[in-house]
Amino acid sequence: MAFTLDGKLVVAISSRALFDFEEENEVYEAGNSREYEALQRSRLHVLRLNPVSRSR
């Protein structure tokens, strides 16, 4: 039996609606892949303040 969404409310949220990626997008669209990678690596140390518990 195939999964169906009939009768279900489906909500899709873009990551751009949740997070501010403007700086990352500017670097990416400029076409400098090394600068984009460096920007992403510089942000690896950012910690989540309220991590979601996966145990339920």
N, C-alpha and C positions, 0 to 999 in steps of 0.2 A: 504494500500500500504506500503510495507516494505521500510525502508531507505536503500539506496545503495550508495556506494562510487565509483561506476563506473564513469570514466571520471574525477575524483577528485584527486588532489595531496594530499596525506596524509603524514604528517610529525610527527614523534614521537621523543621526546627528553627525555632522561633519566635524572632524578634528579642528578645522579652522574656526568653527563656532565656539569651541571650548578653549583653545589655546592661541596665543599670539605668535604666529610664525612669520611675521612680516620681515624681520631681519634675515631669517633663514631663506625666505623666498627670494629676497633681493639678491643675496649672494648666489643662490642656485641659478636664478635666471640670468645673472651676469656671465654664467658659463665657466666660472673658475672652480673646478672640482676640488682642487687642493685647498683653496680657501674655505669652501663649503665643508669639506671633511674636517679641517682644523676647527672650524666653528662648532661642529657637532661634537668633536672630541673634547673641546674645552668645556662642554656642558655635561659631560658624563658624571661629574662629581655632584651634580644637583640631586639632593635627596627629596624623596616624597615626604611631605609633612604629615599626611594622613593616608597611609597605605590601606588599601581595601583588604580586609581579611578574606581569604579564600576558603577558610574552614567554616562550614555551616552544619 
